[in-house]
Amino acid sequence: MITFYLASGALIFTALVGFFLFIANYLTCSGYLTFIFLGIFLAAFAPPFTWFLLGLFFGSAILIHTLKKYRTRKYDIIGKKGAKRDGKQLLANSLPLIVAVIFACFPLLNINWSLVMAAIIAATTADTWASEIGILANSQPYNLVNFKKVSPGLSGGVTLLGSLAAVGGSFLISATYAFGLWLFTPKLFNNAIFWLPLGLGIGGMLIDSLLGATLQRKYQCQICGKITEHESHHQTPCRLIHGYRLIDNDAVNAMSGFIILLLAIILQII
């Protein structure tokens, strides 16, 4: 009965919040429906701290984008990502967390699944902050693999500003999670509660950049020669020059999230 009331409340809450995000051009129609589904699922099955951490993630991401969007509009044509999220993007970022929540309902190992969830959210926040803030850097990004300069906004590129932002995003989630656990369940608190999500959050950003630099598809415009993540440019199909056609930024986000999930489990076992 409690689960029913939580799910019902989540339906109303996410429908209202999602509608605001939809009319504010932060969500597409599919993103709005996916947002509602995720809210209901997490309200019914995820621990309450997850809701708060996700609220921090979404709120900070929207705030950062709102504050800097006019400065970065000239780069929007390069990267595939934007502020307006569709259902595919939301699911790709949420799948690792959904899997962790499901495993937490049927625990097979002596694993602190709340710690795993915090690490996943920390990694997502770190990557988002790195992308949103890193594009403001005055210096040109470097490819994480060959250290060659790449265009701002292109996946796989890293900057000092973006890396520091990733540390800040991971710290926000890790510190909030650790403080909440210390405040409400002090007997369960230990140093790993803070350091593991923090380290994996920063590592998640690096893994995402590494996958973006090696596996993610990139195209070259046949008109102007610009490297882009879009399939077409100047209303002309672009030529695939790097990565695998099926691996876009959403696939990279999902892959890096699952790697963090596995690492969070392995580090608790060893």
C-alpha positions as protocol buffer text, in pm:
chain_id: "A"
residue {
  index: 1
  type: MET
  ca { x: 0 y: 0 z: 0 }
}
residue {
  index: 2
  type: ILE
  ca { x: 286 y: 239 z: 84 }
}
residue {
  index: 3
  type: THR
  ca { x: 446 y: 162 z: -252 }
}
residue {
  index: 4
  type: PHE
  ca { x: 117 y: 246 z: -425 }
}
residue {
  index: 5
  type: TYR
  ca { x: 95 y: 584 z: -251 }
}
residue {
  index: 6
  type: LEU
  ca { x: 459 y: 660 z: -328 }
}
residue {
  index: 7
  type: ALA
  ca { x: 410 y: 573 z: -695 }
}
residue {
  index: 8
  type: SER
  ca { x: 91 y: 780 z: -711 }
}
residue {
  index: 9
  type: GLY
  ca { x: 265 y: 1077 z: -552 }
}
residue {
  index: 10
  type: ALA
  ca { x: 559 y: 1037 z: -789 }
}
residue {
  index: 11
  type: LEU
  ca { x: 321 y: 1033 z: -1086 }
}
residue {
  index: 12
  type: ILE
  ca { x: 170 y: 1366 z: -985 }
}
residue {
  index: 13
  type: PHE
  ca { x: 503 y: 1523 z: -889 }
}
residue {
  index: 14
  type: THR
  ca { x: 699 y: 1412 z: -1196 }
}
residue {
  index: 15
  type: ALA
  ca { x: 409 y: 1501 z: -1425 }
}
residue {
  index: 16
  type: LEU
  ca { x: 409 y: 1857 z: -1290 }
}
residue {
  index: 17
  type: VAL
  ca { x: 787 y: 1899 z: -1279 }
}
residue {
  index: 18
  type: GLY
  ca { x: 827 y: 1727 z: -1615 }
}
residue {
  index: 19
  type: PHE
  ca { x: 566 y: 1954 z: -1771 }
}
residue {
  index: 20
  type: PHE
  ca { x: 757 y: 2258 z: -1648 }
}
residue {
  index: 21
  type: LEU
  ca { x: 1079 y: 2116 z: -1796 }
}
residue {
  index: 22
  type: PHE
  ca { x: 893 y: 2038 z: -2119 }
}
residue {
  index: 23
  type: ILE
  ca { x: 757 y: 2391 z: -2169 }
}
residue {
  index: 24
  type: ALA
  ca { x: 1098 y: 2530 z: -2070 }
}
residue {
  index: 25
  type: ASN
  ca { x: 1252 y: 2326 z: -2355 }
}
residue {
  index: 26
  type: TYR
  ca { x: 1457 y: 2099 z: -2130 }
}
residue {
  index: 27
  type: LEU
  ca { x: 1262 y: 1786 z: -2229 }
}
residue {
  index: 28
  type: THR
  ca { x: 1112 y: 1659 z: -2552 }
}
residue {
  index: 29
  type: CYS
  ca { x: 777 y: 1479 z: -2551 }
}
residue {
  index: 30
  type: SER
  ca { x: 949 y: 1140 z: -2524 }
}
residue {
  index: 31
  type: GLY
  ca { x: 1176 y: 1282 z: -2256 }
}
residue {
  index: 32
  type: TYR
  ca { x: 873 y: 1401 z: -2061 }
}
residue {
  index: 33
  type: LEU
  ca { x: 710 y: 1057 z: -2068 }
}
residue {
  index: 34
  type: THR
  ca { x: 1037 y: 886 z: -1977 }
}
residue {
  index: 35
  type: PHE
  ca { x: 1086 y: 1132 z: -1691 }
}
residue {
  index: 36
  type: ILE
  ca { x: 747 y: 1033 z: -1549 }
}
residue {
  index: 37
  type: PHE
  ca { x: 825 y: 661 z: -1584 }
}
residue {
  index: 38
  type: LEU
  ca { x: 1160 y: 699 z: -1408 }
}
residue {
  index: 39
  type: GLY
  ca { x: 1000 y: 899 z: -1128 }
}
residue {
  index: 40
  type: ILE
  ca { x: 736 y: 633 z: -1065 }
}
residue {
  index: 41
  type: PHE
  ca { x: 988 y: 347 z: -1081 }
}
residue {
  index: 42
  type: LEU
  ca { x: 1237 y: 511 z: -847 }
}
residue {
  index: 43
  type: ALA
  ca { x: 967 y: 620 z: -602 }
}
residue {
  index: 44
  type: ALA
  ca { x: 834 y: 266 z: -585 }
}
residue {
  index: 45
  type: PHE
  ca { x: 1162 y: 75 z: -562 }
}
residue {
  index: 46
  type: ALA
  ca { x: 1460 y: 303 z: -491 }
}
residue {
  index: 47
  type: PRO
  ca { x: 1562 y: 423 z: -143 }
}
residue {
  index: 48
  type: PRO
  ca { x: 1464 y: 782 z: -58 }
}
residue {
  index: 49
  type: PHE
  ca { x: 1821 y: 913 z: -64 }
}
residue {
  index: 50
  type: THR
  ca { x: 1829 y: 832 z: -436 }
}
residue {
  index: 51
  type: TRP
  ca { x: 1548 y: 1076 z: -502 }
}
residue {
  index: 52
  type: PHE
  ca { x: 1737 y: 1356 z: -330 }
}
residue {
  index: 53
  type: LEU
  ca { x: 2066 y: 1283 z: -508 }
}
residue {
  index: 54
  type: LEU
  ca { x: 1889 y: 1274 z: -844 }
}
residue {
  index: 55
  type: GLY
  ca { x: 1720 y: 1602 z: -757 }
}
residue {
  index: 56
  type: LEU
  ca { x: 2063 y: 1753 z: -692 }
}
residue {
  index: 57
  type: PHE
  ca { x: 2187 y: 1619 z: -1024 }
}
residue {
  index: 58
  type: PHE
  ca { x: 1894 y: 1744 z: -1233 }
}
residue {
  index: 59
  type: GLY
  ca { x: 1874 y: 2077 z: -1052 }
}
residue {
  index: 60
  type: SER
  ca { x: 2245 y: 2152 z: -1082 }
}
residue {
  index: 61
  type: ALA
  ca { x: 2255 y: 2047 z: -1449 }
}
residue {
  index: 62
  type: ILE
  ca { x: 1962 y: 2273 z: -1538 }
}
residue {
  index: 63
  type: LEU
  ca { x: 2104 y: 2564 z: -1339 }
}
residue {
  index: 64
  type: ILE
  ca { x: 2449 y: 2535 z: -1497 }
}
residue {
  index: 65
  type: HIS
  ca { x: 2308 y: 2513 z: -1848 }
}
residue {
  index: 66
  type: THR
  ca { x: 2076 y: 2808 z: -1792 }
}
residue {
  index: 67
  type: LEU
  ca { x: 2362 y: 3025 z: -1667 }
}
residue {
  index: 68
  type: LYS
  ca { x: 2599 y: 2952 z: -1954 }
}
residue {
  index: 69
  type: LYS
  ca { x: 2384 y: 2859 z: -2255 }
}
residue {
  index: 70
  type: TYR
  ca { x: 2427 y: 3190 z: -2440 }
}
residue {
  index: 71
  type: ARG
  ca { x: 2806 y: 3167 z: -2424 }
}
residue {
  index: 72
  type: THR
  ca { x: 2813 y: 2819 z: -2579 }
}
residue {
  index: 73
  type: ARG
  ca { x: 2552 y: 2846 z: -2851 }
}
residue {
  index: 74
  type: LYS
  ca { x: 2824 y: 2868 z: -3117 }
}
residue {
  index: 75
  type: TYR
  ca { x: 2936 y: 2514 z: -3025 }
}
residue {
  index: 76
  type: ASP
  ca { x: 2596 y: 2348 z: -3043 }
}
residue {
  index: 77
  type: ILE
  ca { x: 2649 y: 2238 z: -3401 }
}
residue {
  index: 78
  type: ILE
  ca { x: 2954 y: 2031 z: -3304 }
}
residue {
  index: 79
  type: GLY
  ca { x: 2832 y: 1809 z: -3023 }
}
residue {
  index: 80
  type: LYS
  ca { x: 2525 y: 1591 z: -3040 }
}
residue {
  index: 81
  type: LYS
  ca { x: 2421 y: 1664 z: -2683 }
}
residue {
  index: 82
  type: GLY
  ca { x: 2203 y: 1959 z: -2591 }
}
residue {
  index: 83
  type: ALA
  ca { x: 1993 y: 2083 z: -2305 }
}
residue {
  index: 84
  type: LYS
  ca { x: 1673 y: 1935 z: -2451 }
}
residue {
  index: 85
  type: ARG
  ca { x: 1675 y: 1570 z: -2346 }
}
residue {
  index: 86
  type: ASP
  ca { x: 1473 y: 1301 z: -2518 }
}
residue {
  index: 87
  type: GLY
  ca { x: 1360 y: 964 z: -2386 }
}
residue {
  index: 88
  type: LYS
  ca { x: 1657 y: 782 z: -2533 }
}
residue {
  index: 89
  type: GLN
  ca { x: 1904 y: 1010 z: -2356 }
}
residue {
  index: 90
  type: LEU
  ca { x: 1727 y: 980 z: -2021 }
}
residue {
  index: 91
  type: LEU
  ca { x: 1708 y: 601 z: -2045 }
}
residue {
  index: 92
  type: ALA
  ca { x: 2073 y: 571 z: -2148 }
}
residue {
  index: 93
  type: ASN
  ca { x: 2182 y: 768 z: -1842 }
}
residue {
  index: 94
  type: SER
  ca { x: 1936 y: 591 z: -1610 }
}
residue {
  index: 95
  type: LEU
  ca { x: 1975 y: 225 z: -1712 }
}
residue {
  index: 96
  type: PRO
  ca { x: 2273 y: 151 z: -1483 }
}
residue {
  index: 97
  type: LEU
  ca { x: 2085 y: 304 z: -1189 }
}
residue {
  index: 98
  type: ILE
  ca { x: 1770 y: 107 z: -1276 }
}
residue {
  index: 99
  type: VAL
  ca { x: 1972 y: -216 z: -1281 }
}
residue {
  index: 100
  type: ALA
  ca { x: 2128 y: -132 z: -943 }
}
residue {
  index: 101
  type: VAL
  ca { x: 1783 y: -65 z: -795 }
}
residue {
  index: 102
  type: ILE
  ca { x: 1654 y: -399 z: -927 }
}
residue {
  index: 103
  type: PHE
  ca { x: 1951 y: -588 z: -783 }
}
residue {
  index: 104
  type: ALA
  ca { x: 1900 y: -411 z: -451 }
}
residue {
  index: 105
  type: CYS
  ca { x: 1547 y: -555 z: -438 }
}
residue {
  index: 106
  type: PHE
  ca { x: 1686 y: -908 z: -480 }
}
residue {
  index: 107
  type: PRO
  ca { x: 2026 y: -900 z: -307 }
}
residue {
  index: 108
  type: LEU
  ca { x: 2245 y: -1194 z: -405 }
}
residue {
  index: 109
  type: LEU
  ca { x: 2574 y: -1063 z: -269 }
}
residue {
  index: 110
  type: ASN
  ca { x: 2679 y: -881 z: 45 }
}
residue {
  index: 111
  type: ILE
  ca { x: 2685 y: -552 z: -143 }
}
residue {
  index: 112
  type: ASN
  ca { x: 2594 y: -205 z: -22 }
}
residue {
  index: 113
  type: TRP
  ca { x: 2370 y: -119 z: -314 }
}
residue {
  index: 114
  type: SER
  ca { x: 2304 y: 233 z: -189 }
}
residue {
  index: 115
  type: LEU
  ca { x: 2677 y: 294 z: -228 }
}
residue {
  index: 116
  type: VAL
  ca { x: 2661 y: 162 z: -584 }
}
residue {
  index: 117
  type: MET
  ca { x: 2370 y: 394 z: -664 }
}
residue {
  index: 118
  type: ALA
  ca { x: 2552 y: 692 z: -517 }
}
residue {
  index: 119
  type: ALA
  ca { x: 2860 y: 612 z: -728 }
}
residue {
  index: 120
  type: ILE
  ca { x: 2650 y: 593 z: -1046 }
}
residue {
  index: 121
  type: ILE
  ca { x: 2480 y: 926 z: -974 }
}
residue {
  index: 122
  type: ALA
  ca { x: 2817 y: 1083 z: -885 }
}
residue {
  index: 123
  type: ALA
  ca { x: 2961 y: 968 z: -1219 }
}
residue {
  index: 124
  type: THR
  ca { x: 2663 y: 1103 z: -1412 }
}
residue {
  index: 125
  type: THR
  ca { x: 2688 y: 1436 z: -1232 }
}
residue {
  index: 126
  type: ALA
  ca { x: 3064 y: 1457 z: -1285 }
}
residue {
  index: 127
  type: ASP
  ca { x: 3030 y: 1390 z: -1658 }
}
residue {
  index: 128
  type: THR
  ca { x: 2746 y: 1640 z: -1696 }
}
residue {
  index: 129
  type: TRP
  ca { x: 2930 y: 1914 z: -1507 }
}
residue {
  index: 130
  type: ALA
  ca { x: 3245 y: 1846 z: -1709 }
}
residue {
  index: 131
  type: SER
  ca { x: 3052 y: 1880 z: -2036 }
}
residue {
  index: 132
  type: GLU
  ca { x: 2849 y: 2185 z: -1935 }
}
residue {
  index: 133
  type: ILE
  ca { x: 3128 y: 2381 z: -1766 }
}
residue {
  index: 134
  type: GLY
  ca { x: 3427 y: 2252 z: -1962 }
}
residue {
  index: 135
  type: ILE
  ca { x: 3299 y: 2412 z: -2281 }
}
residue {
  index: 136
  type: LEU
  ca { x: 3351 y: 2752 z: -2116 }
}
residue {
  index: 137
  type: ALA
  ca { x: 3727 y: 2695 z: -2098 }
}
residue {
  index: 138
  type: ASN
  ca { x: 3940 y: 2947 z: -2286 }
}
residue {
  index: 139
  type: SER
  ca { x: 4183 y: 2672 z: -2381 }
}
residue {
  index: 140
  type: GLN
  ca { x: 4100 y: 2418 z: -2651 }
}
residue {
  index: 141
  type: PRO
  ca { x: 4014 y: 2065 z: -2531 }
}
residue {
  index: 142
  type: TYR
  ca { x: 4258 y: 1778 z: -2573 }
}
residue {
  index: 143
  type: ASN
  ca { x: 4172 y: 1429 z: -2692 }
}
residue {
  index: 144
  type: LEU
  ca { x: 4214 y: 1202 z: -2390 }
}
residue {
  index: 145
  type: VAL
  ca { x: 4388 y: 932 z: -2599 }
}
residue {
  index: 146
  type: ASN
  ca { x: 4632 y: 1111 z: -2829 }
}
residue {
  index: 147
  type: PHE
  ca { x: 4632 y: 1454 z: -2655 }
}
residue {
  index: 148
  type: LYS
  ca { x: 4564 y: 1633 z: -2983 }
}
residue {
  index: 149
  type: LYS
  ca { x: 4347 y: 1943 z: -2974 }
}
residue {
  index: 150
  type: VAL
  ca { x: 3981 y: 1891 z: -3064 }
}
residue {
  index: 151
  type: SER
  ca { x: 3687 y: 2124 z: -3119 }
}
residue {
  index: 152
  type: PRO
  ca { x: 3502 y: 2244 z: -2806 }
}
residue {
  index: 153
  type: GLY
  ca { x: 3189 y: 2037 z: -2746 }
}
residue {
  index: 154
  type: LEU
  ca { x: 3321 y: 1726 z: -2921 }
}
residue {
  index: 155
  type: SER
  ca { x: 3299 y: 1407 z: -2714 }
}
residue {
  index: 156
  type: GLY
  ca { x: 3630 y: 1269 z: -2593 }
}
residue {
  index: 157
  type: GLY
  ca { x: 3787 y: 1608 z: -2533 }
}
residue {
  index: 158
  type: VAL
  ca { x: 3895 y: 1719 z: -2185 }
}
residue {
  index: 159
  type: THR
  ca { x: 3997 y: 2052 z: -2036 }
}
residue {
  index: 160
  type: LEU
  ca { x: 4137 y: 2150 z: -1698 }
}
residue {
  index: 161
  type: LEU
  ca { x: 3821 y: 2349 z: -1624 }
}
residue {
  index: 162
  type: GLY
  ca { x: 3599 y: 2055 z: -1720 }
}
residue {
  index: 163
  type: SER
  ca { x: 3805 y: 1815 z: -1510 }
}
residue {
  index: 164
  type: LEU
  ca { x: 3780 y: 2044 z: -1207 }
}
residue {
  index: 165
  type: ALA
  ca { x: 3407 y: 2070 z: -1267 }
}
residue {
  index: 166
  type: ALA
  ca { x: 3385 y: 1690 z: -1269 }
}
residue {
  index: 167
  type: VAL
  ca { x: 3558 y: 1679 z: -931 }
}
residue {
  index: 168
  type: GLY
  ca { x: 3309 y: 1935 z: -802 }
}
residue {
  index: 169
  type: GLY
  ca { x: 3008 y: 1743 z: -931 }
}
residue {
  index: 170
  type: SER
  ca { x: 3130 y: 1415 z: -789 }
}
residue {
  index: 171
  type: PHE
  ca { x: 3211 y: 1584 z: -458 }
}
residue {
  index: 172
  type: LEU
  ca { x: 2861 y: 1733 z: -433 }
}
residue {
  index: 173
  type: ILE
  ca { x: 2693 y: 1394 z: -467 }
}
residue {
  index: 174
  type: SER
  ca { x: 2946 y: 1201 z: -256 }
}
residue {
  index: 175
  type: ALA
  ca { x: 2950 y: 1455 z: 27 }
}
residue {
  index: 176
  type: THR
  ca { x: 2571 y: 1478 z: 33 }
}
residue {
  index: 177
  type: TYR
  ca { x: 2537 y: 1100 z: 41 }
}
residue {
  index: 178
  type: ALA
  ca { x: 2802 y: 1059 z: 312 }
}
residue {
  index: 179
  type: PHE
  ca { x: 2657 y: 1339 z: 525 }
}
residue {
  index: 180
  type: GLY
  ca { x: 2306 y: 1195 z: 498 }
}
residue {
  index: 181
  type: LEU
  ca { x: 2426 y: 850 z: 599 }
}
residue {
  index: 182
  type: TRP
  ca { x: 2628 y: 993 z: 889 }
}
residue {
  index: 183
  type: LEU
  ca { x: 2329 y: 1197 z: 1003 }
}
residue {
  index: 184
  type: PHE
  ca { x: 2058 y: 931 z: 985 }
}
residue {
  index: 185
  type: THR
  ca { x: 2245 y: 598 z: 1012 }
}
residue {
  index: 186
  type: PRO
  ca { x: 2581 y: 677 z: 1177 }
}
residue {
  index: 187
  type: LYS
  ca { x: 2649 y: 309 z: 1254 }
}
residue {
  index: 188
  type: LEU
  ca { x: 2676 y: 239 z: 881 }
}
residue {
  index: 189
  type: PHE
  ca { x: 2914 y: 526 z: 812 }
}
residue {
  index: 190
  type: ASN
  ca { x: 3279 y: 471 z: 720 }
}
residue {
  index: 191
  type: ASN
  ca { x: 3537 y: 646 z: 504 }
}
residue {
  index: 192
  type: ALA
  ca { x: 3450 y: 441 z: 195 }
}
residue {
  index: 193
  type: ILE
  ca { x: 3101 y: 591 z: 202 }
}
residue {
  index: 194
  type: PHE
  ca { x: 3255 y: 918 z: 83 }
}
residue {
  index: 195
  type: TRP
  ca { x: 3571 y: 820 z: -102 }
}
residue {
  index: 196
  type: LEU
  ca { x: 3434 y: 539 z: -318 }
}
residue {
  index: 197
  type: PRO
  ca { x: 3157 y: 744 z: -486 }
}
residue {
  index: 198
  type: LEU
  ca { x: 3394 y: 1040 z: -517 }
}
residue {
  index: 199
  type: GLY
  ca { x: 3665 y: 836 z: -689 }
}
residue {
  index: 200
  type: LEU
  ca { x: 3426 y: 645 z: -911 }
}
residue {
  index: 201
  type: GLY
  ca { x: 3243 y: 965 z: -999 }
}
residue {
  index: 202
  type: ILE
  ca { x: 3562 y: 1125 z: -1127 }
}
residue {
  index: 203
  type: GLY
  ca { x: 3663 y: 795 z: -1289 }
}
residue {
  index: 204
  type: GLY
  ca { x: 3326 y: 778 z: -1461 }
}
residue {
  index: 205
  type: MET
  ca { x: 3391 y: 1109 z: -1634 }
}
residue {
  index: 206
  type: LEU
  ca { x: 3732 y: 986 z: -1752 }
}
residue {
  index: 207
  type: ILE
  ca { x: 3586 y: 655 z: -1873 }
}
residue {
  index: 208
  type: ASP
  ca { x: 3313 y: 842 z: -2059 }
}
residue {
  index: 209
  type: SER
  ca { x: 3572 y: 1066 z: -2225 }
}
residue {
  index: 210
  type: LEU
  ca { x: 3790 y: 765 z: -2311 }
}
residue {
  index: 211
  type: LEU
  ca { x: 3500 y: 582 z: -2474 }
}
residue {
  index: 212
  type: GLY
  ca { x: 3398 y: 901 z: -2651 }
}
residue {
  index: 213
  type: ALA
  ca { x: 3748 y: 940 z: -2790 }
}
residue {
  index: 214
  type: THR
  ca { x: 3784 y: 577 z: -2904 }
}
residue {
  index: 215
  type: LEU
  ca { x: 3448 y: 415 z: -2981 }
}
residue {
  index: 216
  type: GLN
  ca { x: 3196 y: 693 z: -3036 }
}
residue {
  index: 217
  type: ARG
  ca { x: 3103 y: 774 z: -3392 }
}
residue {
  index: 218
  type: LYS
  ca { x: 3217 y: 1104 z: -3542 }
}
residue {
  index: 219
  type: TYR
  ca { x: 3150 y: 1249 z: -3882 }
}
residue {
  index: 220
  type: GLN
  ca { x: 3310 y: 1498 z: -4118 }
}
residue {
  index: 221
  type: CYS
  ca { x: 3105 y: 1747 z: -4314 }
}
residue {
  index: 222
  type: GLN
  ca { x: 3161 y: 1707 z: -4688 }
}
residue {
  index: 223
  type: ILE
  ca { x: 3094 y: 2077 z: -4741 }
}
residue {
  index: 224
  type: CYS
  ca { x: 3309 y: 2257 z: -4482 }
}
residue {
  index: 225
  type: GLY
  ca { x: 3522 y: 1971 z: -4346 }
}
residue {
  index: 226
  type: LYS
  ca { x: 3414 y: 2028 z: -3985 }
}
residue {
  index: 227
  type: ILE
  ca { x: 3424 y: 1730 z: -3746 }
}
residue {
  index: 228
  type: THR
  ca { x: 3085 y: 1680 z: -3585 }
}
residue {
  index: 229
  type: GLU
  ca { x: 2870 y: 1425 z: -3405 }
}
residue {
  index: 230
  type: HIS
  ca { x: 2574 y: 1498 z: -3630 }
}
residue {
  index: 231
  type: GLU
  ca { x: 2487 y: 1270 z: -3920 }
}
residue {
  index: 232
  type: SER
  ca { x: 2429 y: 1570 z: -4146 }
}
residue {
  index: 233
  type: HIS
  ca { x: 2570 y: 1922 z: -4175 }
}
residue {
  index: 234
  type: HIS
  ca { x: 2470 y: 2199 z: -4415 }
}
residue {
  index: 235
  type: GLN
  ca { x: 2172 y: 1976 z: -4502 }
}
residue {
  index: 236
  type: THR
  ca { x: 2418 y: 1723 z: -4644 }
}
residue {
  index: 237
  type: PRO
  ca { x: 2495 y: 1373 z: -4510 }
}
residue {
  index: 238
  type: CYS
  ca { x: 2832 y: 1360 z: -4334 }
}
residue {
  index: 239
  type: ARG
  ca { x: 3100 y: 1095 z: -4379 }
}
residue {
  index: 240
  type: LEU
  ca { x: 3176 y: 860 z: -4089 }
}
residue {
  index: 241
  type: ILE
  ca { x: 3546 y: 902 z: -4008 }
}
residue {
  index: 242
  type: HIS
  ca { x: 3582 y: 761 z: -3657 }
}
residue {
  index: 243
  type: GLY
  ca { x: 3427 y: 507 z: -3424 }
}
residue {
  index: 244
  type: TYR
  ca { x: 3135 y: 273 z: -3475 }
}
residue {
  index: 245
  type: ARG
  ca { x: 2814 y: 385 z: -3640 }
}
residue {
  index: 246
  type: LEU
  ca { x: 2594 y: 229 z: -3370 }
}
residue {
  index: 247
  type: ILE
  ca { x: 2781 y: 390 z: -3080 }
}
residue {
  index: 248
  type: ASP
  ca { x: 2659 y: 743 z: -3017 }
}
residue {
  index: 249
  type: ASN
  ca { x: 2686 y: 957 z: -2706 }
}
residue {
  index: 250
  type: ASP
  ca { x: 2388 y: 785 z: -2544 }
}
residue {
  index: 251
  type: ALA
  ca { x: 2554 y: 445 z: -2588 }
}
residue {
  index: 252
  type: VAL
  ca { x: 2876 y: 580 z: -2439 }
}
residue {
  index: 253
  type: ASN
  ca { x: 2688 y: 717 z: -2137 }
}
residue {
  index: 254
  type: ALA
  ca { x: 2520 y: 381 z: -2079 }
}
residue {
  index: 255
  type: MET
  ca { x: 2846 y: 188 z: -2119 }
}
residue {
  index: 256
  type: SER
  ca { x: 3038 y: 410 z: -1878 }
}
residue {
  index: 257
  type: GLY
  ca { x: 2753 y: 387 z: -1628 }
}
residue {
  index: 258
  type: PHE
  ca { x: 2759 y: 8 z: -1634 }
}
residue {
  index: 259
  type: ILE
  ca { x: 3137 y: 8 z: -1594 }
}
residue {
  index: 260
  type: ILE
  ca { x: 3098 y: 221 z: -1281 }
}
residue {
  index: 261
  type: LEU
  ca { x: 2829 y: -17 z: -1155 }
}
residue {
  index: 262
  type: LEU
  ca { x: 3065 y: -314 z: -1195 }
}
residue {
  index: 263
  type: LEU
  ca { x: 3359 y: -130 z: -1039 }
}
residue {
  index: 264
  type: ALA
  ca { x: 3147 y: -28 z: -739 }
}
residue {
  index: 265
  type: ILE
  ca { x: 3056 y: -394 z: -686 }
}
residue {
  index: 266
  type: ILE
  ca { x: 3409 y: -528 z: -739 }
}
residue {
  index: 267
  type: LEU
  ca { x: 3568 y: -275 z: -505 }
}
residue {
  index: 268
  type: GLN
  ca { x: 3332 y: -385 z: -227 }
}
residue {
  index: 269
  type: ILE
  ca { x: 3412 y: -753 z: -281 }
}
residue {
  index: 270
  type: ILE
  ca { x: 3792 y: -737 z: -293 }
}
